[in-house]
Amino acid sequence: MVDYSTNTLVMNHQNVIYQVNRDDLKELITQVVQDAVKGLQGNEDNNTPAGLLTKKEVMERLHVTAMTLHRWDKSGYLPMKHVGRKVFYSGTDIERVLKNK
């Protein structure tokens, strides 16, 4: 519910009422959105999502070829993650493969 006379938003959550003015709410929403975007961006230099590695990074880290990565994906040993048209690999999957080598 918004009280337009005082420019405040009153939220009722589990019998607790919070009163937040419009500017504070706007600032809070902005901060939450910025944090979420940072989490999705990961490494800003190459726009890799957080927690994921590019095919090139995986090839260098595991010392394997693109064909090996392709075979591992098809067998389920190291599955690819698709983000749009780009291919990435999970950092936790890479750690698992390194431990098994």
N, CA, C and O atoms as a Tinker XYZ file with bonds, in Angstrom:
   404  protein
     1  N      0.850000   -1.167000    0.000000    73     2
     2  CA     0.000000    0.000000    0.000000    64     1     3
     3  C      0.898000    1.233000    0.000000    63     2     4     5
     4  O      1.865000    1.290000    0.759000    81     3
     5  N      0.595000    2.207000   -0.830000    73     3     6
     6  CA     1.366000    3.442000   -0.890000    64     5     7
     7  C      0.528000    4.570000   -0.309000    63     6     8     9
     8  O     -0.618000    4.782000   -0.705000    81     7
     9  N      1.113000    5.280000    0.625000    73     7    10
    10  CA     0.469000    6.465000    1.192000    64     9    11
    11  C      1.022000    7.664000    0.425000    63    10    12    13
    12  O      2.116000    8.145000    0.722000    81    11
    13  N      0.280000    8.134000   -0.540000    73    11    14
    14  CA     0.768000    9.196000   -1.415000    64    13    15
    15  C      0.907000   10.537000   -0.696000    63    14    16    17
    16  O      1.639000   11.408000   -1.167000    81    15
    17  N      0.239000   10.718000    0.403000    73    15    18
    18  CA     0.350000   11.985000    1.126000    64    17    19
    19  C      1.725000   12.129000    1.781000    63    18    20    21
    20  O      2.227000   13.241000    1.945000    81    19
    21  N      2.341000   10.978000    2.161000    73    19    22
    22  CA     3.664000   11.050000    2.800000    64    21    23
    23  C      4.748000   10.422000    1.940000    63    22    24    25
    24  O      5.909000   10.366000    2.346000    81    23
    25  N      4.376000    9.946000    0.744000    73    23    26
    26  CA     5.347000    9.334000   -0.160000    64    25    27
    27  C      6.016000    8.114000    0.471000    63    26    28    29
    28  O      7.220000    7.918000    0.306000    81    27
    29  N      5.258000    7.300000    1.184000    73    27    30
    30  CA     5.836000    6.128000    1.832000    64    29    31
    31  C      5.144000    4.868000    1.372000    63    30    32    33
    32  O      3.984000    4.891000    0.962000    81    31
    33  N      5.861000    3.776000    1.446000    73    31    34
    34  CA     5.328000    2.465000    1.117000    64    33    35
    35  C      5.264000    1.671000    2.410000    63    34    36    37
    36  O      6.252000    1.580000    3.139000    81    35
    37  N      4.120000    1.105000    2.690000    73    35    38
    38  CA     3.942000    0.302000    3.887000    64    37    39
    39  C      3.758000   -1.139000    3.440000    63    38    40    41
    40  O      2.838000   -1.445000    2.681000    81    39
    41  N      4.645000   -2.039000    3.918000    73    39    42
    42  CA     4.579000   -3.445000    3.548000    64    41    43
    43  C      4.223000   -4.261000    4.781000    63    42    44    45
    44  O      4.792000   -4.057000    5.854000    81    43
    45  N      3.291000   -5.176000    4.629000    73    43    46
    46  CA     2.911000   -6.057000    5.717000    64    45    47
    47  C      3.458000   -7.438000    5.401000    63    46    48    49
    48  O      3.000000   -8.082000    4.457000    81    47
    49  N      4.438000   -7.908000    6.181000    73    47    50
    50  CA     5.064000   -9.202000    5.960000    64    49    51
    51  C      5.088000   -9.960000    7.272000    63    50    52    53
    52  O      5.800000   -9.579000    8.201000    81    51
    53  N      4.324000  -11.013000    7.352000    73    51    54
    54  CA     4.236000  -11.851000    8.543000    64    53    55
    55  C      3.983000  -11.009000    9.792000    63    54    56    57
    56  O      4.695000  -11.128000   10.789000    81    55
    57  N      2.983000  -10.179000    9.724000    73    55    58
    58  CA     2.546000   -9.343000   10.842000    64    57    59
    59  C      3.574000   -8.299000   11.284000    63    58    60    61
    60  O      3.496000   -7.783000   12.399000    81    59
    61  N      4.519000   -7.995000   10.427000    73    59    62
    62  CA     5.482000   -6.928000   10.708000    64    61    63
    63  C      5.274000   -5.872000    9.634000    63    62    64    65
    64  O      5.217000   -6.188000    8.446000    81    63
    65  N      5.163000   -4.646000   10.044000    73    63    66
    66  CA     4.938000   -3.560000    9.093000    64    65    67
    67  C      6.214000   -2.734000    8.988000    63    66    68    69
    68  O      6.767000   -2.273000    9.987000    81    67
    69  N      6.662000   -2.563000    7.753000    73    67    70
    70  CA     7.847000   -1.758000    7.475000    64    69    71
    71  C      7.383000   -0.499000    6.772000    63    70    72    73
    72  O      6.522000   -0.549000    5.893000    81    71
    73  N      7.943000    0.609000    7.152000    73    71    74
    74  CA     7.618000    1.845000    6.472000    64    73    75
    75  C      8.895000    2.343000    5.804000    63    74    76    77
    76  O      9.905000    2.594000    6.463000    81    75
    77  N      8.827000    2.478000    4.480000    73    75    78
    78  CA     9.992000    2.851000    3.688000    64    77    79
    79  C      9.599000    4.031000    2.812000    63    78    80    81
    80  O      8.570000    3.998000    2.137000    81    79
    81  N     10.420000    5.069000    2.825000    73    79    82
    82  CA    10.072000    6.177000    1.936000    64    81    83
    83  C     10.486000    5.830000    0.511000    63    82    84    85
    84  O     11.305000    4.937000    0.294000    81    83
    85  N      9.933000    6.518000   -0.427000    73    83    86
    86  CA    10.112000    6.209000   -1.847000    64    85    87
    87  C     11.579000    6.245000   -2.259000    63    86    88    89
    88  O     12.020000    5.372000   -3.007000    81    87
    89  N     12.341000    7.220000   -1.798000    73    87    90
    90  CA    13.755000    7.336000   -2.183000    64    89    91
    91  C     14.580000    6.175000   -1.641000    63    90    92    93
    92  O     15.446000    5.651000   -2.342000    81    91
    93  N     14.319000    5.765000   -0.395000    73    91    94
    94  CA    15.040000    4.627000    0.183000    64    93    95
    95  C     14.702000    3.337000   -0.557000    63    94    96    97
    96  O     15.577000    2.507000   -0.804000    81    95
    97  N     13.428000    3.175000   -0.909000    73    95    98
    98  CA    13.015000    1.992000   -1.647000    64    97    99
    99  C     13.687000    1.959000   -3.021000    63    98   100   101
   100  O     14.162000    0.912000   -3.461000    81    99
   101  N     13.722000    3.085000   -3.676000    73    99   102
   102  CA    14.357000    3.188000   -4.986000    64   101   103
   103  C     15.845000    2.831000   -4.889000    63   102   104   105
   104  O     16.371000    2.115000   -5.741000    81   103
   105  N     16.514000    3.330000   -3.857000    73   103   106
   106  CA    17.934000    3.041000   -3.649000    64   105   107
   107  C     18.153000    1.549000   -3.375000    63   106   108   109
   108  O     19.089000    0.945000   -3.898000    81   107
   109  N     17.290000    0.969000   -2.560000    73   107   110
   110  CA    17.396000   -0.452000   -2.235000    64   109   111
   111  C     17.209000   -1.308000   -3.482000    63   110   112   113
   112  O     17.975000   -2.246000   -3.704000    81   111
   113  N     16.221000   -1.005000   -4.285000    73   111   114
   114  CA    15.967000   -1.755000   -5.512000    64   113   115
   115  C     17.140000   -1.621000   -6.468000    63   114   116   117
   116  O     17.561000   -2.605000   -7.075000    81   115
   117  N     17.670000   -0.416000   -6.606000    73   115   118
   118  CA    18.823000   -0.181000   -7.476000    64   117   119
   119  C     20.007000   -1.028000   -7.032000    63   118   120   121
   120  O     20.678000   -1.635000   -7.867000    81   119
   121  N     20.271000   -1.078000   -5.732000    73   119   122
   122  CA    21.402000   -1.848000   -5.213000    64   121   123
   123  C     21.217000   -3.340000   -5.450000    63   122   124   125
   124  O     22.167000   -4.029000   -5.823000    81   123
   125  N     20.012000   -3.843000   -5.238000    73   123   126
   126  CA    19.739000   -5.267000   -5.449000    64   125   127
   127  C     19.929000   -5.630000   -6.919000    63   126   128   129
   128  O     20.516000   -6.667000   -7.229000    81   127
   129  N     19.443000   -4.796000   -7.815000    73   127   130
   130  CA    19.584000   -5.058000   -9.250000    64   129   131
   131  C     21.054000   -5.010000   -9.653000    63   130   132   133
   132  O     21.511000   -5.869000  -10.407000    81   131
   133  N     21.804000   -4.020000   -9.164000    73   131   134
   134  CA    23.234000   -3.934000   -9.491000    64   133   135
   135  C     23.991000   -5.156000   -9.002000    63   134   136   137
   136  O     24.852000   -5.670000   -9.716000    81   135
   137  N     23.690000   -5.633000   -7.803000    73   135   138
   138  CA    24.342000   -6.830000   -7.270000    64   137   139
   139  C     24.010000   -8.053000   -8.116000    63   138   140   141
   140  O     24.876000   -8.888000   -8.378000    81   139
   141  N     22.760000   -8.155000   -8.541000    73   139   142
   142  CA    22.358000   -9.290000   -9.369000    64   141   143
   143  C     23.066000   -9.261000  -10.715000    63   142   144   145
   144  O     23.492000  -10.303000  -11.213000    81   143
   145  N     23.195000   -8.090000  -11.306000    73   143   146
   146  CA    23.877000   -7.961000  -12.593000    64   145   147
   147  C     25.354000   -8.306000  -12.447000    63   146   148   149
   148  O     25.918000   -8.978000  -13.311000    81   147
   149  N     25.983000   -7.859000  -11.373000    73   147   150
   150  CA    27.398000   -8.194000  -11.145000    64   149   151
   151  C     27.577000   -9.698000  -11.037000    63   150   152   153
   152  O     28.542000  -10.244000  -11.573000    81   151
   153  N     26.673000  -10.370000  -10.360000    73   151   154
   154  CA    26.748000  -11.818000  -10.230000    64   153   155
   155  C     26.609000  -12.533000  -11.558000    63   154   156   157
   156  O     27.234000  -13.573000  -11.769000    81   155
   157  N     25.808000  -11.998000  -12.449000    73   155   158
   158  CA    25.632000  -12.607000  -13.763000    64   157   159
   159  C     26.792000  -12.315000  -14.689000    63   158   160   161
   160  O     27.108000  -13.120000  -15.564000    81   159
   161  N     27.429000  -11.169000  -14.503000    73   159   162
   162  CA    28.498000  -10.773000  -15.399000    64   161   163
   163  C     29.770000  -11.569000  -15.187000    63   162   164   165
   164  O     30.478000  -11.867000  -16.150000    81   163
   165  N     30.075000  -11.921000  -13.942000    73   163   166
   166  CA    31.299000  -12.660000  -13.688000    64   165   167
   167  C     32.502000  -11.822000  -14.044000    63   166   168   169
   168  O     32.658000  -10.712000  -13.536000    81   167
   169  N     33.352000  -12.333000  -14.906000    73   167   170
   170  CA    34.564000  -11.637000  -15.333000    64   169   171
   171  C     34.189000  -10.618000  -16.390000    63   170   172   173
   172  O     33.783000  -10.985000  -17.492000    81   171
   173  N     34.322000   -9.343000  -16.065000    73   171   174
   174  CA    33.882000   -8.276000  -16.970000    64   173   175
   175  C     34.750000   -8.174000  -18.212000    63   174   176   177
   176  O     34.300000   -7.636000  -19.224000    81   175
   177  N     35.992000   -8.677000  -18.169000    73   175   178
   178  CA    36.877000   -8.571000  -19.318000    64   177   179
   179  C     36.367000   -9.365000  -20.512000    63   178   180   181
   180  O     36.468000   -8.906000  -21.650000    81   179
   181  N     35.818000  -10.555000  -20.262000    73   179   182
   182  CA    35.366000  -11.380000  -21.379000    64   181   183
   183  C     33.885000  -11.738000  -21.291000    63   182   184   185
   184  O     33.409000  -12.597000  -22.034000    81   183
   185  N     33.155000  -11.086000  -20.387000    73   183   186
   186  CA    31.717000  -11.297000  -20.232000    64   185   187
   187  C     31.347000  -12.755000  -19.964000    63   186   188   189
   188  O     30.292000  -13.214000  -20.402000    81   187
   189  N     32.189000  -13.476000  -19.260000    73   187   190
   190  CA    31.893000  -14.846000  -18.868000    64   189   191
   191  C     31.033000  -14.823000  -17.618000    63   190   192   193
   192  O     31.395000  -14.173000  -16.637000    81   191
   193  N     29.899000  -15.521000  -17.628000    73   191   194
   194  CA    29.071000  -15.570000  -16.416000    64   193   195
   195  C     29.852000  -16.155000  -15.239000    63   194   196   197
   196  O     30.741000  -16.986000  -15.421000    81   195
   197  N     29.514000  -15.717000  -14.055000    73   195   198
   198  CA    30.207000  -16.159000  -12.843000    64   197   199
   199  C     30.140000  -17.668000  -12.694000    63   198   200   201
   200  O     29.091000  -18.272000  -12.915000    81   199
   201  N     31.262000  -18.279000  -12.319000    73   199   202
   202  CA    31.310000  -19.710000  -12.078000    64   201   203
   203  C     31.482000  -20.553000  -13.327000    63   202   204   205
   204  O     31.542000  -21.779000  -13.237000    81   203
   205  N     31.561000  -19.923000  -14.490000    73   203   206
   206  CA    31.701000  -20.654000  -15.741000    64   205   207
   207  C     33.011000  -20.296000  -16.427000    63   206   208   209
   208  O     33.534000  -19.196000  -16.249000    81   207
   209  N     33.534000  -21.230000  -17.208000    73   207   210
   210  CA    34.762000  -21.009000  -17.959000    64   209   211
   211  C     34.478000  -21.189000  -19.446000    63   210   212   213
   212  O     33.592000  -21.949000  -19.836000    81   211
   213  N     35.237000  -20.484000  -20.258000    73   211   214
   214  CA    35.086000  -20.617000  -21.701000    64   213   215
   215  C     35.766000  -21.897000  -22.167000    63   214   216   217
   216  O     36.541000  -22.504000  -21.428000    81   215
   217  N     35.470000  -22.301000  -23.392000    73   215   218
   218  CA    36.084000  -23.495000  -23.966000    64   217   219
   219  C     37.604000  -23.341000  -23.996000    63   218   220   221
   220  O     38.333000  -24.280000  -23.675000    81   219
   221  N     38.075000  -22.165000  -24.379000    73   219   222
   222  CA    39.521000  -21.920000  -24.450000    64   221   223
   223  C     40.169000  -22.066000  -23.069000    63   222   224   225
   224  O     41.228000  -22.679000  -22.937000    81   223
   225  N     39.524000  -21.498000  -22.043000    73   223   226
   226  CA    40.062000  -21.597000  -20.688000    64   225   227
   227  C     40.133000  -23.050000  -20.225000    63   226   228   229
   228  O     41.101000  -23.454000  -19.581000    81   227
   229  N     39.106000  -23.833000  -20.555000    73   227   230
   230  CA    39.071000  -25.236000  -20.151000    64   229   231
   231  C     40.141000  -26.032000  -20.890000    63   230   232   233
   232  O     40.809000  -26.874000  -20.292000    81   231
   233  N     40.310000  -25.773000  -22.182000    73   231   234
   234  CA    41.334000  -26.463000  -22.958000    64   233   235
   235  C     42.718000  -26.200000  -22.372000    63   234   236   237
   236  O     43.535000  -27.115000  -22.269000    81   235
   237  N     42.981000  -24.949000  -21.988000    73   235   238
   238  CA    44.279000  -24.605000  -21.406000    64   237   239
   239  C     44.447000  -25.235000  -20.027000    63   238   240   241
   240  O     45.515000  -25.760000  -19.711000    81   239
   241  N     43.407000  -25.186000  -19.209000    73   239   242
   242  CA    43.503000  -25.691000  -17.840000    64   241   243
   243  C     43.651000  -27.210000  -17.798000    63   242   244   245
   244  O     44.402000  -27.741000  -16.980000    81   243
   245  N     42.930000  -27.910000  -18.687000    73   243   246
   246  CA    42.965000  -29.373000  -18.674000    64   245   247
   247  C     43.958000  -29.959000  -19.673000    63   246   248   249
   248  O     44.189000  -31.168000  -19.688000    81   247
   249  N     44.546000  -29.100000  -20.506000    73   247   250
   250  CA    45.513000  -29.541000  -21.525000    64   249   251
   251  C     44.885000  -30.572000  -22.457000    63   250   252   253
   252  O     45.434000  -31.651000  -22.679000    81   251
   253  N     43.718000  -30.213000  -22.998000    73   251   254
   254  CA    43.014000  -31.089000  -23.931000    64   253   255
   255  C     42.630000  -30.293000  -25.173000    63   254   256   257
   256  O     42.709000  -29.065000  -25.193000    81   255
   257  N     42.215000  -31.016000  -26.204000    73   255   258
   258  CA    41.796000  -30.379000  -27.450000    64   257   259
   259  C     40.284000  -30.137000  -27.446000    63   258   260   261
   260  O     39.560000  -30.624000  -26.577000    81   259
   261  N     39.835000  -29.376000  -28.432000    73   259   262
   262  CA    38.403000  -29.121000  -28.588000    64   261   263
   263  C     37.656000  -30.424000  -28.872000    63   262   264   265
   264  O     36.523000  -30.599000  -28.425000    81   263
   265  N     38.280000  -31.328000  -29.607000    73   263   266
   266  CA    37.652000  -32.608000  -29.922000    64   265   267
   267  C     37.447000  -33.434000  -28.647000    63   266   268   269
   268  O     36.420000  -34.096000  -28.503000    81   267
   269  N     38.405000  -33.402000  -27.731000    73   267   270
   270  CA    38.261000  -34.113000  -26.464000    64   269   271
   271  C     37.097000  -33.537000  -25.668000    63   270   272   273
   272  O     36.299000  -34.287000  -25.106000    81   271
   273  N     36.993000  -32.207000  -25.617000    73   271   274
   274  CA    35.873000  -31.578000  -24.910000    64   273   275
   275  C     34.547000  -31.990000  -25.533000    63   274   276   277
   276  O     33.572000  -32.240000  -24.825000    81   275
   277  N     34.514000  -32.059000  -26.846000    73   275   278
   278  CA    33.295000  -32.470000  -27.549000    64   277   279
   279  C     32.914000  -33.906000  -27.164000    63   278   280   281
   280  O     31.749000  -34.183000  -26.878000    81   279
   281  N     33.891000  -34.814000  -27.157000    73   279   282
   282  CA    33.621000  -36.205000  -26.780000    64   281   283
   283  C     33.161000  -36.298000  -25.332000    63   282   284   285
   284  O     32.240000  -37.052000  -25.019000    81   283
   285  N     33.797000  -35.533000  -24.447000    73   283   286
   286  CA    33.421000  -35.552000  -23.035000    64   285   287
   287  C     31.999000  -35.034000  -22.837000    63   286   288   289
   288  O     31.262000  -35.535000  -21.988000    81   287
   289  N     31.618000  -34.030000  -23.623000    73   287   290
   290  CA    30.252000  -33.511000  -23.534000    64   289   291
   291  C     29.258000  -34.583000  -23.985000    63   290   292   293
   292  O     28.247000  -34.810000  -23.320000    81   291
   293  N     29.539000  -35.236000  -25.103000    73   291   294
   294  CA    28.623000  -36.254000  -25.641000    64   293   295
   295  C     28.482000  -37.435000  -24.692000    63   294   296   297
   296  O     27.414000  -38.041000  -24.606000    81   295
   297  N     29.564000  -37.768000  -23.974000    73   295   298
   298  CA    29.514000  -38.901000  -23.052000    64   297   299
   299  C     28.937000  -38.510000  -21.691000    63   298   300   301
   300  O     28.620000  -39.380000  -20.880000    81   299
   301  N     28.800000  -37.206000  -21.439000    73   299   302
   302  CA    28.286000  -36.738000  -20.156000    64   301   303
   303  C     29.354000  -36.538000  -19.100000    63   302   304   305
   304  O     29.050000  -36.133000  -17.978000    81   303
   305  N     30.618000  -36.822000  -19.451000    73   303   306
   306  CA    31.719000  -36.688000  -18.498000    64   305   307
   307  C     31.960000  -35.225000  -18.125000    63   306   308   309
   308  O     32.220000  -34.908000  -16.964000    81   307
   309  N     31.873000  -34.339000  -19.114000    73   307   310
   310  CA    32.043000  -32.900000  -18.878000    64   309   311
   311  C     31.042000  -32.151000  -19.754000    63   310   312   313
   312  O     31.373000  -31.743000  -20.868000    81   311
   313  N     29.821000  -31.970000  -19.256000    73   311   314
   314  CA    28.775000  -31.350000  -20.079000    64   313   315
   315  C     28.997000  -29.858000  -20.298000    63   314   316   317
   316  O     29.491000  -29.140000  -19.428000    81   315
   317  N     28.615000  -29.423000  -21.487000    73   315   318
   318  CA    28.661000  -28.001000  -21.839000    64   317   319
   319  C     27.446000  -27.304000  -21.251000    63   318   320   321
   320  O     26.402000  -27.922000  -21.045000    81   319
   321  N     27.591000  -26.015000  -20.985000    73   319   322
   322  CA    26.479000  -25.163000  -20.580000    64   321   323
   323  C     26.322000  -24.118000  -21.682000    63   322   324   325
   324  O     27.287000  -23.451000  -22.054000    81   323
   325  N     25.117000  -23.981000  -22.194000    73   323   326
   326  CA    24.874000  -22.992000  -23.243000    64   325   327
   327  C     24.240000  -21.749000  -22.640000    63   326   328   329
   328  O     23.226000  -21.829000  -21.947000    81   327
   329  N     24.844000  -20.608000  -22.910000    73   327   330
   330  CA    24.284000  -19.316000  -22.534000    64   329   331
   331  C     24.126000  -18.560000  -23.842000    63   330   332   333
   332  O     25.088000  -18.023000  -24.391000    81   331
   333  N     22.899000  -18.530000  -24.325000    73   331   334
   334  CA    22.675000  -17.987000  -25.660000    64   333   335
   335  C     23.342000  -18.913000  -26.661000    63   334   336   337
   336  O     23.094000  -20.118000  -26.660000    81   335
   337  N     24.181000  -18.358000  -27.508000    73   335   338
   338  CA    24.912000  -19.161000  -28.486000    64   337   339
   339  C     26.299000  -19.548000  -28.000000    63   338   340   341
   340  O     27.014000  -20.287000  -28.677000    81   339
   341  N     26.675000  -19.059000  -26.845000    73   339   342
   342  CA    28.014000  -19.321000  -26.331000    64   341   343
   343  C     28.043000  -20.596000  -25.500000    63   342   344   345
   344  O     27.041000  -20.986000  -24.900000    81   343
   345  N     29.205000  -21.238000  -25.474000    73   343   346
   346  CA    29.406000  -22.476000  -24.735000    64   345   347
   347  C     30.334000  -22.217000  -23.564000    63   346   348   349
   348  O     31.381000  -21.588000  -23.716000    81   347
   349  N     29.946000  -22.705000  -22.392000    73   347   350
   350  CA    30.755000  -22.571000  -21.187000    64   349   351
   351  C     30.778000  -23.903000  -20.465000    63   350   352   353
   352  O     30.018000  -24.819000  -20.776000    81   351
   353  N     31.673000  -23.983000  -19.494000    73   351   354
   354  CA    31.794000  -25.169000  -18.657000    64   353   355
   355  C     31.759000  -24.731000  -17.204000    63   354   356   357
   356  O     32.300000  -23.684000  -16.849000    81   355
   357  N     31.127000  -25.531000  -16.373000    73   355   358
   358  CA    30.998000  -25.234000  -14.960000    64   357   359
   359  C     32.344000  -25.400000  -14.253000    63   358   360   361
   360  O     33.054000  -26.381000  -14.474000    81   359
   361  N     32.683000  -24.442000  -13.412000    73   359   362
   362  CA    33.919000  -24.509000  -12.645000    64   361   363
   363  C     33.949000  -25.727000  -11.740000    63   362   364   365
   364  O     35.007000  -26.330000  -11.558000    81   363
   365  N     32.816000  -26.101000  -11.170000    73   363   366
   366  CA    32.777000  -27.284000  -10.296000    64   365   367
   367  C     32.992000  -28.563000  -11.101000    63   366   368   369
   368  O     33.613000  -29.506000  -10.609000    81   367
   369  N     32.482000  -28.604000  -12.341000    73   367   370
   370  CA    32.727000  -29.770000  -13.197000    64   369   371
   371  C     34.211000  -29.868000  -13.551000    63   370   372   373
   372  O     34.765000  -30.966000  -13.605000    81   371
   373  N     34.845000  -28.742000  -13.787000    73   371   374
   374  CA    36.276000  -28.724000  -14.121000    64   373   375
   375  C     37.084000  -29.238000  -12.936000    63   374   376   377
   376  O     38.015000  -30.026000  -13.108000    81   375
   377  N     36.726000  -28.789000  -11.733000    73   375   378
   378  CA    37.439000  -29.257000  -10.521000    64   377   379
   379  C     37.284000  -30.765000  -10.361000    63   378   380   381
   380  O     38.235000  -31.448000   -9.980000    81   379
   381  N     36.099000  -31.290000  -10.649000    73   379   382
   382  CA    35.868000  -32.729000  -10.551000    64   381   383
   383  C     36.762000  -33.477000  -11.529000    63   382   384   385
   384  O     37.349000  -34.500000  -11.175000    81   383
   385  N     36.871000  -32.978000  -12.753000    73   383   386
   386  CA    37.714000  -33.625000  -13.763000    64   385   387
   387  C     39.182000  -33.571000  -13.335000    63   386   388   389
   388  O     39.909000  -34.552000  -13.490000    81   387
   389  N     39.616000  -32.440000  -12.802000    73   387   390
   390  CA    41.006000  -32.319000  -12.347000    64   389   391
   391  C     41.312000  -33.318000  -11.229000    63   390   392   393
   392  O     42.401000  -33.891000  -11.195000    81   391
   393  N     40.371000  -33.529000  -10.324000    73   391   394
   394  CA    40.578000  -34.479000   -9.219000    64   393   395
   395  C     40.655000  -35.913000   -9.744000    63   394   396   397
   396  O     41.367000  -36.747000   -9.185000    81   395
   397  N     39.917000  -36.194000  -10.824000    73   395   398
   398  CA    39.883000  -37.558000  -11.369000    64   397   399
   399  C     41.044000  -37.863000  -12.300000    63   398   400   401
   400  O     41.223000  -39.018000  -12.689000    81   399
   401  N     41.838000  -36.870000  -12.670000    73   399   402
   402  CA    42.955000  -37.090000  -13.592000    64   401   403
   403  C     44.073000  -37.831000  -12.919000    63   402   404
   404  O     45.098000  -38.104000  -13.544000    81   403
